[in-house]
């Protein structure tokens, strides 16, 4: 933004819904005054006009002249379906690092073109797919024998297709095969290796889609980093959308780790025709419907994600969100990720993933917007299980991504410092403390405002303590066995904050074990989740 | 009541809050229909050609294979070069390269061999629409249709065309396999709210060229794809077949406005597009008049019911403690003629006609 308006809008245009918010300067600080969301297709101006009317009716003095709202600044972010890349190379082994690098940046990575996976015809068909945004060739230097020949063969095939398709950019990662005349030099970009391939690929593809400057997923990452600096906390951001899932860990010094995965979308497109994929999602469903009906409901979640959002539809949506988080978490902890090629192509260890809980987890995205807060909190705890205590919050107005498009870091931090209380809906706090043996009992003591409550601590359960938003408390756990709360201890004390879901104390196993038999698993999930859903009919 | 200005600049009056209801995908005027091209496909038209429904667009290889010949000292034909069976490539006479079968040059390997995709048998892909060939590139052939098209949720199979036959009594009726027979050969059937794999298989066996349904079981889509692949792998080519699904998965009534449009087009030649999923109507086909205040319920126990948007309601708490913005809808009478029901429906579960 170049000027400071008294009021402005944020717009987060996702693949399924459009979220809008009205922010204005009130009593010397920025405040979130109203927010709304609607399915894609509803014009943004309809939402914005509604927000202005709403605020003007309740507090007219908070806004400048409402008649001028069409001219107010709009801070916008947008998410696109992930760009598609095909990775080619002389062997599966050589393409692995490149495929992982693209997958971790949210690209939709197609089946690889290697001698092991595809013949010339399959490869030519894959390269002529009109939906393909980029072909990336893994071309490590110093290959010998068959691998060198295979690389030259792949480069010749890619070069032939590039000669036919002037709309397909080609990226070659590595110096292998350089000097060959197969590739049209003006359309090909070479990088040192997998480490610097993705930024170069973004530049190549970005030219075709007006850049990435307001990309919602990148912007969300920037906002989480700014938020961590403003709050001086370790903050984890998780966003599950229709087309991708994003996870970022940031501390006061900046982003520690970032991951965007196309396959961590709520219901990825490839799941629609893949029964095993759908069943893996349905594994988290507490619904008693037959498997065919649940699969079709999941497919409909892909076709029209805004429909059927109440009742069982809400439960199924949260089951799909759980499965997305599970895929995101698996990629986050993927042991093969620990080694990768740096910008100069050298093989090195990646930064370790922090194993203990962050101070604050912020969740965002349409998947979490509808279900009741306690159910969302339990879904997070079920999947993102780290020992220790953490606070949970929801980016309910989906403001973080638009604010992440503000170019100036100081401006963004100032904005977030003012808005943090308004835009982060407190879901509650969670203490994950496995280790209590079956048949043993511990004690949970919660002290707030001088009053103390003691509860028995039972093994393998989630207990909820009513702790309203705005209240801070001390949670003390005592156990006859060693509890694992980051360290092993029989007594542990945490500072926790309240929220709509209260305080959740979780003594279940890590990782969470679910029964294999579908009916038994469904009963398990239903028993766990039932207290967290408000079941009363309207 | 609020006054809004629609795209056609006609000022109309609509109930306040109706603009918050998602619109049905409107008919597309003169859509672009894409036919995907594979290596070895041979276009039979050029950009600018006018084509009618059923005109041949391209010759598609059946059972294509990659064949290679040593180049030795011959000149290298450019990738994408098409050739007929026995044609001389990269030289002439005894030094020329020849392939057994017609095809297309893929690329020359660094080891000095020319790879091409060849086939002995071909099938002709016909145009599903009347229009003008807009572009042809190695990936796709695009036809700019002259008539309007109704968008759908998904489509399976190959672009197809046939005479439109409404084979069920109403939008929520189902077409069973035993209702399909040889009378329907060459037709595109409107099959109501659902068709199962038995019905799809029988339809293909009877020479039906396509089916239009409100919903389909996802497992049946997977089975249909597998069936089409098996048919492609067989010796004899079968006529193209397309399944076009209008509203999603499961049993879903054909949306009322689309039903009216299809009934109006019965007996005419229609095309079915796959990319994107479209029902392609003849140029000049009439469309039902859309009433802006008409809405359709798109989820829940009232799925498929239609009615009139009355007014926007405040945010309401619904099943499972979910809070949603709702609208008051006067449903069209079903059981007792003349007796309308007033009911609140979440905005997200509504779709407006106009």
Contacts between the chains, C-beta under 8 A, distances in Angstrom:
chain1	res1	chain2	res2	distance
A	38	B	20	6.4
A	38	B	22	7.8
A	38	B	347	7.8
A	39	B	22	4.8
A	39	B	348	6.1
A	41	B	22	5.1
A	41	B	23	6.0
A	42	B	19	7.4
A	42	B	20	6.3
A	42	B	22	6.3
A	43	B	19	7.4
A	46	B	19	4.8
A	46	B	20	6.4
A	50	B	20	7.6
A	119	B	66	6.3
A	120	B	66	4.7
A	120	B	106	5.9
A	120	B	107	7.8
A	120	B	115	5.4
A	120	B	117	7.9
A	121	B	39	6.7
A	121	B	64	6.4
A	121	B	65	7.4
A	121	B	66	4.9
A	121	B	106	7.8
A	121	B	117	5.7
A	124	B	39	4.4
A	124	B	106	5.5
A	124	B	117	7.0
A	125	B	38	5.8
A	125	B	39	6.4
A	128	B	37	7.1
A	128	B	38	7.1
A	128	B	39	6.5
A	128	B	138	5.5
A	128	B	139	4.9
A	129	B	139	7.0
A	130	B	34	7.5
A	130	B	36	7.0
A	130	B	139	4.2
A	130	B	140	5.2
A	149	B	110	7.4
A	149	B	111	7.0
A	152	B	109	8.0
A	152	B	110	4.1
A	153	B	109	5.5
A	153	B	110	6.3
A	153	B	111	7.6
A	155	B	110	8.0
A	156	B	107	5.2
A	156	B	108	6.6
A	156	B	109	5.9
A	156	B	110	5.7
A	157	B	106	7.2
A	157	B	107	5.2
A	159	B	107	7.3
A	160	B	79	3.7
A	160	B	80	7.9
A	160	B	106	6.4
A	160	B	107	3.5
A	160	B	108	7.8
A	161	B	79	7.4
A	161	B	138	7.7
A	163	B	78	7.5
A	163	B	79	5.8
A	163	B	80	7.7
A	164	B	79	6.0
A	164	B	80	5.0
A	164	B	137	8.0
A	164	B	138	4.4
A	165	B	137	7.2
A	165	B	138	5.9
A	165	B	139	6.8
A	180	B	110	7.3
A	182	B	110	7.7
A	272	B	218	7.1
A	273	B	218	7.8
A	273	B	221	7.1
A	273	B	222	5.8
A	273	B	225	7.3
A	275	B	219	7.2
A	275	B	222	7.0
A	278	B	218	7.8
A	292	B	217	6.5
A	292	B	218	7.8
A	292	B	219	6.3
A	293	B	250	7.2
A	295	B	218	5.5
A	295	B	219	7.2
A	296	B	217	6.3
A	296	B	218	5.1
A	296	B	249	3.9
A	296	B	250	4.4
A	297	B	249	7.8
A	297	B	250	7.4
A	299	B	218	4.9
A	299	B	248	7.4
A	299	B	249	4.2
A	300	B	248	4.7
A	300	B	249	5.2
A	300	B	250	6.9
A	303	B	153	5.4
A	303	B	154	7.4
A	303	B	248	4.6
A	303	B	249	7.0
A	304	B	248	6.4
A	304	B	298	7.0
A	306	B	22	7.5
A	306	B	348	4.4
A	307	B	298	5.4
A	307	B	299	4.1
A	307	B	348	6.0
A	307	B	349	5.7
A	308	B	299	3.8
A	308	B	300	6.5
A	308	B	349	6.7
A	309	B	322	6.3
A	309	B	324	6.5
A	309	B	346	6.9
A	309	B	348	5.8
A	309	B	349	7.8
A	310	B	300	8.0
A	310	B	318	3.9
A	310	B	319	4.8
A	310	B	320	6.1
A	310	B	322	4.4
A	310	B	324	6.1
A	310	B	346	6.5
A	311	B	318	7.0
A	311	B	319	3.4
A	311	B	320	5.0
A	311	B	322	7.4
A	312	B	319	7.8
A	312	B	320	7.5
A	313	B	299	7.1
A	314	B	319	7.8
A	314	B	320	4.8
A	314	B	322	4.9
A	315	B	320	6.5
A	370	B	322	5.5
A	370	B	324	7.8
A	371	B	320	7.5
A	371	B	322	6.8
A	372	B	320	7.4
A	372	B	321	4.4
A	372	B	322	7.2
A	533	B	320	5.3
A	533	B	321	6.2
A	534	B	320	6.8
A	534	B	321	2.7
A	535	B	319	7.9
A	535	B	320	6.5
A	535	B	321	7.1
A	536	B	321	7.2
A	537	B	319	5.7
A	538	B	316	6.0
A	538	B	317	4.9
A	538	B	318	5.4
A	538	B	319	7.2
